[in-house]
Amino acid sequence: MERAPQRNPWVWIPTLYFGQGIPYFAVMALSVVMYKNIGISNAEMAFYTSWLYLPWVIKPLWSPVVEMFGTKRGWTVALQFVVGVALALVAFTTHLPSFFQMSLAVLWLMAFASATHDIAADGYYMLGLSQKEQAAFVGVRSTFYRLANIAGQGGAVALAGILITRTGDPHLAWAVVFGVLGAVFVLLCLWHFFVLPRPAEDVKAQVADNPLREFFGTFASFFKRDGILVIMGFLLLFRLGESQLLKMAVPFLLDPAQKGGLGLDNTELGVVYGTVGVIALTLGGLLGGVLIARFGLKRCLWPLAFACHVPGLVFVYLSTVLPENIMLISAMVAVEQFGYGLGFTSYLMFMIMVADGPHKTAHYAICTGFMALGMMVPQMVSGQIQQWLGYQHFFIWACLATIPAFAMTALVKIDPAFGRK
């Protein structure tokens, strides 16, 4: 396979995955803070924002279309433009009388465009790199994906906090934030239009005489894999506990001590969770990629599974002690996020291993669809569970909910050479 020799991967992989991260974090993280700022309850916020996962859950249904028509490069650039427009549209909804409903509708549009962009971008990534290169760059792609998180949960949340303080109007503050993000994304779209290489295998597919048969055949070939039930179980259950913790981490950090939270403001949240936490997450992701490239996925799977889930105990500590020292809070969040970033690389490489084959773009999309389903359903009820249990007991529950992840880790079969070839 030709590996796009006209461009060094460092030219396009960082910006491609930074761009992939912005709409995801806008939909799944910024919306949480925005709705929290305007007074939406934890249960209502968690329920409605968790439904925004649905496009990532069902994206396998149209992933063969991306594979059958057009090029991955063409899909990637076009969808980046759509996402940029959707980000700008959120800004226009902020002062509408039906802001909550209208903003959710635009976020749905953005989610569908972003989910489809993920299909194209991930397929594009796998076309241009060997297995060893994919393992080596999995930390890089994760790093720049998480840097989008810093730009979002760090910079954007902090900017919103400053604007809210100065104007007293959270609607205006978030209009400015989403307007800026829309402009940034359009610039990324233009950059990729000019710099993305054209791998030899990224060509328009030859559609068979019966495209429907090819369409459904792509799905059938995935579900005919050996050990498919274990694979599906791993994809669905590996993030069962972490997904619930992730949804309630921001409300916990923002809620006052009377409600069992730490009482941070938006600016402090941007620093602690969106900057310090994401830097630690990024460093963990880079180290995880290096370890898998060096030792292979099989040898790394168990250590990285523990690294991903055990640090969740940090939130049990924080919700018990309720410290006020911002340095201590930052250090604790950094520990949890570093472990999560380190461990999550094993999950990414597992999906790449499962997807490897003639339909890797569609099959990887199916894997990420199961991942999203495993996130969406637990998160939909996480707000209600938190309100029933309180933050301390909720985080204990989230840690106990990681047990199925270890059970599935014991069952999956890994090619000993995968990630090192």
N, C-alpha and C positions, 0 to 999 in steps of 0.2 A: 504494500500500500504506500502510495506517495504521501508524505507527511507535511504538505504545505511548506516546501523549502523556502518560498519567497518571504515568509514572515517568521520571525522568532516567536515562539509561544508566549514569551513575556510581553510581547507587544499587544496581544489581544486577549489572553486568558484573564488577566487581572480586570480589565475594563468590562469584559463580557459578564463575568460573575459579579462584579460590583453592580452592573446594570440589572442582573437577574435578581439581586437582593433588594433593590430599592422598592419595587412595587409590592413584593411579598411582605416586607416589613411595614410598608405603608398600610397595607390591608390588615395585617395580623397584629401589629404592635402599635403603630401610631394611632390607629382607630381606637384602641383600648384607652390610651391616655387621653385622646380628644374627648371621647364620650365620658370618661371619668371626670374630666375638667368641667363638663357641662351638667354633671349631676346624675348620670344614668347609674342605676344600682348595679352591684356586682353580678347578680343573677341575670338581669336583663342584658347587661353588656356582654357577659360570657356567652349567653345563649345565642344572641344575634351575630356577634362577631365570629363565633365558632362556625356558624352556617356559611361564612365566607370561605371556609376551607373546601366547600363542596366542589368548586371548579378543579381544584387539585386532586380531589378524590376521583372524579369522573373523567378526568382528562384522557385516560386510556381509551375512552370510547371514540375519541376523534384522533388519537395519536397515529393510526395507520394513514389517515388523510395527509398528515404532515410528511409521512414517509413516502406516500404514493404520488404526491403532486408537488411540483416545485422543488427548490433546493433548501437545505437547512439554513444556508446563509440568507437567502431571500426572505424566508419566513422570519428569521431572527430580526433583521433590520426593519421589516414592515411592522412587526408587532411592537417593537420598541417605540415607533412613532405613535401607535395607538395608545400605548401605556402613558406616554408623555402627555397626550391630549386628555386622557382620563384623570391624571393627576391634577391638571389645570382645572378640570371640570369640578373636582371636589371643592376647590377654592370658591367657585361660583355658588355652591349650595349653602355655604355657611350662614348666610343671613336670610335664607328662605324660611317662611313660616313652618314648613314641613321639613326642616333641616335633617332631622334624624332619618326619616324615610328616604329623602332624596339622596343624602350622602351615602346611605347603605346601597341604594340602587347604582350609583356611580362606582362605588367600591366593588360591587358585583361585576360590572363591566370590566373594571381593571383586573379583577381576579381571573376572569376568563381569558383576557388577553395575556396576562402574566403566566397563567398555567400553560397556555399554548406556546408562549415564548420559551418556557422551560423545556418543553418537548423538543423544540427545534435546537435550542442552544446546547442541551445535553447531548443530543444526537450529533451535533456539529463537533463537540468536544471529543467524542469517542471516535469520530472518523479520522481525526488528524493526529492522534497520538497512539503509541503502542501501549501495551498493558503496563510496562514498567514506567513509561512516561506518565500514564494516567495516574499511577500510584504516587509518583514523585510530585505531580502537580495537584493531587487531590487536596493537599494542605494549602497550596496556593489559591486554588479556586475557593476553598472554604474560607481562607483568610480574607480575600477581597469581597466575598459574599458577606462576611461579618463586618468588614469595613463599611459596607452599606448600612449595616445595623448601627455602627457608630455615627454615621451621617444622619441616620434616622432617629434612633433612640437616644443618641448623644446630642449631636448638633441640633437636630430639628426640635426635639423636646425641650432642650435648653433655650433655643430661640423662642419657642412658644411661651415658655415660662417668663422670659424677659418681656416679651410683648404683652402678656397678660398683666404683669406687674405695672407696666407703664401705661397701658390703655384701659385696663379693667374690663376688657372685652375678649373673652376666649374665642368667640366666633371670628373676630377680626384677626386675632393672632394665628389661628389655624388656617385662615384664608391665605395669609402671607406665606406660611410654611408650605402649604401644598402648591402654591404658585411657584415658589422657588424650586421645589422638587420637580415640577413639570418642566421648567426651563432647563434644569440640569439633565433631565432624561432626554429631551430633544437634542441637546448637544451630544450626549452619548450616542444617540441614533446616528447623527451625522458622522461622528468619529468612526463608528463601525461600518458605515456605508463605504468609507474609503480604505480602512485598514484591514478588515477581515480577509484572511486568505481564502483561496478557492481550492480546497483539497480535491484530489483527482476523483475520489469516490462520491463527492457531494454533487451528484448530477440528478436531473429529473428521472424518476424511476420509470421503467418500462411497465406500464399498467397492463395486466393480462386482459384477455378478451372478456373475462367475467370479473370485473373489479370487486363485486360483492363477495365472490368466493375468496379472492385474495385478502380482502378486508377481514373477513371472519377467520380465514386461515391463519392470519397473523396472531389473533387471539388464541386460537386453538393450539398453536405450536407452543405458546407460553404455558398453558395449563396442562400440556402433555409432558412437561418436564418431570424427571425422576424426583421424588420427594417434594412435590409441589405443595402438599398440605403443610409440611414443616416449614417450607419457604414462606408460605402465606402467614403461618402462625408467627414466625420471626418478624416479618414485616409489620404485622398488625400489633404485636404485643411488646416489642422491644422498647417503645416509647410510652407505654401505658401510664407509668408513674410520672415520668419527666414531663409529658405533655400537660398534665394537670398542674404540676408545679409551675411550669412556664406560664400558663394562663393567669395564675393568681399571684405571681411574683410582683408584678407592677402594682396592682391594687394594694398588696401588702405593704410595699415600700411607700405608697402614697397615703394610705389611710392613717389617721391619727392614733395615738396610743390608746385612747378610749375605745377604739374599735379593734384593738389588737395589732395595729400596724406600727410602722416606724416613723410616720409623719414627715416624710421628705416632701419638699416642694419640687416643681418640675425641673428647676435648674439642678438641684441636688440629684434628682433621679437621672438626669442626663449625664451627670458626671459619674455617679456610682454604678449605675446599671448599663447606661448606654455608652460609656467611654471606658472606665476602668474594667468593668465586667467584660465588655466585648474585646478589649485588648487581650485580656487573659484567655478568653474563648478562642481568639485568633491564634495566640501562641500555642495553645493546646492543639488546635487543628493542624498547625504546621508540624509540630512534633509527631502527631499521629501519622501524618502522611510520610514523614521520614522513616518512622519505625516500620510501617507496612512495606515501604519500598525496600527496606534493608532486610527485614526478617520474613516477609510474607504475611498474608492475612490470617492464615491458619494459626501461626504461632502467637499472633498479636490479639486474636479475638477475645479470649478470656480476660487478659489484663485490661484491655480497653473497655470491655463491658463493665468491669468493676470501676474503672476510672470514670465512666459515664454516669453511673447511678449512685455510688456511695456518697459522693460529695453533696447530694441533696440533703443530707443530714444537717448541713450548714443552716438551712432555713428552719429546721426544728430548733436549733440553737438560737437563732435570731428572734424567732417568735416566742421563745421562752424567756429570754433575757431582756428583749426590747432595748438594746443599747442605743444611746444617743450620740456616741462618738462616731463621727462620719468616717474617720480613718479605719476604725474597726469594722464598720459596716462594709466599707469598700474592700477591705482585705478578705472578709468572709465571702462576699459576692465573687471576688476574683478567684478564690479557691474553688467555689462551686462551678463557675463558668469555665475555668481552665480544665477541670476534670471532664465536664460535658463536651467541650471542644475536642479534647484528646480522644474521648471514647466514641464520639459520633463519626469520626473518620472510618471506623470499622464498619459502621452501618452503611455509609456511602459506598465503600468498596465492595461490600456484600451485594448491594444492588447492581453495581457495575459487573460483578462476576455473574450474577443471575441473568443479566441482560445480554451477556456476550453471545454473539451469533449473528445470523443473517438479518434478523429484525431487531437489532440492538436499540434503535431509536424508540420504536413502539414498545418493546419489552421493558426498557428502562422507565418509560412513562407509566406502564402498568405497575412496576415496582413502586414508583413514587406515588401513584394513586392509592395503593394499599397503605403506604406510609402516612399519607394525608388522612385516610379514613381512620387509621389508628391514632391520629391526633385529634380529629374533629369530634368524634363521638365522646371520648373522655372529657374533652374541654367543654362540650356543650353542657355537661352536668357539673362541671367543676365549681362554678359559681354558687350553685345551689348547695353542693356538698360543703363548701367553705362557710356558707351562711348557717348551715346546720351545726357544723362542728366547731367553728371558730378557726382562726389561722393556725394556732399551735397544733391542734389535733388534726387539722386538714393536712399539714405538712407531714405529720407522722403517717397518715393514711397514704399520702403520695409516695413516701419511701417504701411502705409495705407493698404498694402497687407495682414496684419494680421486680418483685419475685418472679412473675411470669417471664420477664425478659431473661433472667438467668436460666430458667427452665428451657426456653427455646434455644438459648446459646448452647446448651448441652446437647441439643438434638440436631442442629444443622451440620451439614457436611461441607467442608471447605477443601478445595483443591490445594494441596501443599505448595504448589508452585505459583499460585495465583498472586499477582501483585509484584512478582519478581522477574517476570519474563520481559 
